[in-house]
Amino acid sequence: MGGVALPLPKHKGRPAGSKNKVVSQPGLREKRADVTARNKLALMEELDALAVSKGSKRKAATEMQKRHKVSLSFARNLFKSSYRQRAEDFVSSRSVGKTSLRQKGSHLGFCHFVSKSQGKRLMRDGVELGRKDRLRSVWQETLLWSQLEEANLHILSLKDVLADFLDRLEVAIAVRKKDEEAGSLTEEGKAELAAMAQKQASLTDNAKQREKYTARLVTLCGLRARTCQQTANLSHEEETLRQPGDFSTSSSVRLKAASEQRKIRRDN
């Protein structure tokens, strides 16, 4: 004879062994995306118009639920004055467009508290936006030198570019110091002298700054594309062209290898 199955006692809550969290499905959001405060204000205005046309807040909330596929509780909450005030305060406190002001608060960095902008900086005559590059006259000479060397088939290394810049920087500092001793150095010249001395000290003592500024020099001189060239499986002539060294001793070898390469290309 078969036994009689007695009903198990029911307990509140989930059955034993069930997971407390719902397993997320691929392609779905982990959390429901909430409506932005600006869109909530637009929904509130639409809901007010529906309440006037329908003659009932309940009918307006039901119509809002059908129209926008939202829950009925969400539609009803749009009538609450506290929700409306919270959304209006949030929108008014946020930056909107170019005319907005930087918001004050503890979430900002300390530099924003100690250095405040005194107003908008607009493009106009006599005003240079951004930090002034007081080393421009120095690295422009390095730029012209590097382009001339590249035109003469001299392959420059990063050390070559940095060494040339440091030499020209030392000369520029000496010239300005001499003008300062003579009393003919202007205020702009004094600012350039201070910037050059600071840059010379940082490039001499700090290896990280030296590496960063070398990369910037290569970019300013237009040599960055050359550093990305393929260097694998080079011929003997191409390896000779790419070998770093003194230009005075290897220029003839470079020119000879370059002429041989051009001859091979013409024959092919």
N, C-alpha and C positions, 0 to 999 in steps of 0.2 A: 504494500500500500504506500502511496506517495504521501510525504509529509506535507503539512500545511505551512505555507510561508507566512510568518507573522510580519506585520508592517513595522518597519524600523522607526524609532522615534525621530521626529524632525527637530533640528536645531537651527537656530538663527545663524545667518551669515552664509558664507560660501561653504561648499562641501569640502571635506578633508582631502588634501592633495591637490587642490586647485591652485592655480597661480594667482597672486594678488594683482599682477600687472598684465595688461593686455599686450600680447605679442604684436609688435609693429610690423605692418606689411610693407614690402618694398614698393616704392613709388608713392607712398602716402606720407603726409606730414606727421611728425611725432606729436606736435601740438597744433591745435586749431588756430588758424590765422585770424587775428582779431581785426576789426575794421578800424581804420585810422580815425583820429579825432576829427579831422576835417571832413571825412566822409560821414561821420556820425552827425555832425552839424547839418550836413545836407539832408540826411535821412530825417532828422528832426523837423526841418522845414517842410519836407514832403509829407511827413506824418501830420503836421498841423493843418496843412491844406486838405488832407484826406479827412481829418476830423470835422472840418468845416463843411466839406461837401457831403460826407456821409451822415453828419448830424450825430455821431456817436464815436467815442474813443474806442470802444470795443470793436466796432465794425472797421474803424480805421486801422487798428492793430492787426485784425484778421486779413485785411487787404494787403497790408505791408508784408505779412507773413507769406502770402501767396505770391506777391510780386517779386520779392527779393530772396525767397527761399530761406528765411530766417526763422528762429523759434519765436513762439508767441510771447515768451517772457522777455526776449530781447526787444521785441517791438513795444511791449508795454513799458519797459524801462526807459525808452526814449521820451516818454512823457514826463519823467521825473525832473524836477528843476535842479536837483543836486547833480544829476548826470549831465545836464546841459551846461551848468556852471563849470563843472570840472573840465568838460571838453573845450569850452571857450577860454578858460584860463590856460590850458595846455597849448592851444593854438596861438594865443597872444604872446606866450612866453618863448616861443620857438623862433629861430631865425628864418625869415622869409625874404628871398631875393637879395639884391645887392644893397638895399637900403637898410638892412637889418643891423642891429648892434650886437657886439659880442656879449653873451650872457655871463653875468657874474655868478660865481659859485665855487664850492670846494672841489668840484671835479676838474677845474682848470689847473694847469701847471703853475708852479711858483713864478715862472718868468712872466706870466700874464698879469700877475699882481704887482710886480715891481717895475714893469715897463709897459705903460699904457700908451696906446696910440693917441696922439693929440688931434687927430682928424684924418679925413681921407686924403690920400696922396694921388693927385690927378696929373695926367700928362699935360704939361704946359711948358712954355719957353723958359729956359733957365733952370729947370728942375729935372734931375736925373733920378729915376726910380730905382730902388734896390741899392744894395751895397756897392759903393764905388770901388772899382778895381784899380788900386794904386800900383800894381805891378804890371799893368798892361804894357807900358813902354819897354819893359825888360823882356817879357815873353814874346812880344811881337818881333823883336830882333832874333830870338831863338827860332821863331816860326819861319822867318825869311831864310835864316841859315839852313834849317833842316830841309826846306823845300829846294834850296839850291843844291845841297848835297845829294838829295834824292834824284834831282834832275841829272846829276853827274854820275848816276849809277852807284852811289855810295849807300850801302845798306846800314842804316843807323840802328843802334841798340838803345834800350831805355837809359842805360848809363851814359851814353853819348849825349842824349838830349838833356838829361839832368845836369851833367858836367858843364855843358855850354851855358845853361841857364844860371848855374851858380857862379860861373866866371863873369858873366855879364852883370849879375846882381852885385857882385863884389865891386866891379868898376862903377856901377851906378851909385853905390853907397859912398865910395871914395869921392866921387865928384860932388855929391851933395854935402858931404862933410867939409870939403874944401870951401864950398860956397857958404856954409854955415860959419866957418871960421872967419871968412871975409865979411860976414854980415849982410850978404846979398841974397840969402835964402828966404823965399816967401813962406807964407803959412801953409800953402799947399805943398811946397817942397819939404817942409818940416814933417807934415803928415806922411808924405811918401817915404821920407827917410826912416820914420818910426816903423812903418809897415814893412819896409825892406829889411830893416834890422831884425824885426820879429820873425819874418819868414826865413831869413838866413839862419837864425838860431834854432828854429824848429826843424829845418831841414838838416841841420848839422847834428843835433842831439837826439831827435826822435825818429826812429826807423820807420814807424808806422806812418807818420806824417810824410816822410820822404817817399814812401811807396805810394801813398794816395796822391800826392802832388805830381809825382812822375806820371801816373796814369792820366791825370788831368792835362799835363803838358803834352802828352802824346795825342790826346784828343784835340787840344787847341791847335796843334801843329798839323792836324790832318793826317797823322800817320797811323791811326787806329785800324784802318782797313787793311794795311799791310801786315799787321801782326796776326790777322786772322787767316793768312794764306796757308795753303797746304804745304807741309814741310816733310812729308813722308815720301820715300822712294825718289829722292832727288839724285840727279846726275852729278858727276864730279864737278862739272863746270858750275852748276847751280849751287852746290855746296860751297865752292870757292867764292861765289858772289855773296853768299849769306854769312860768311865767316866774319865775326867782329875783329877789328884790329886797327892799326894805325893807317890812316889814309895815305900818308906819304910813302909808306913801304909797300902797300898792297894795291894802290890805285892802278898801276900798270897791269897787274894780274887780273884785276876786275875788268878793265877795259878790254883786255885780250880775250877773256872768257866771254864777255858780252858780244864782241865782234864775231867770235866763232859761233855763238848761238844764232846771231842774225844770219850768218852765212848758211847754217844748216836749215833755217826756216825758208830762206830763198830757194835753196836747192829742192826742198820738199814741195 
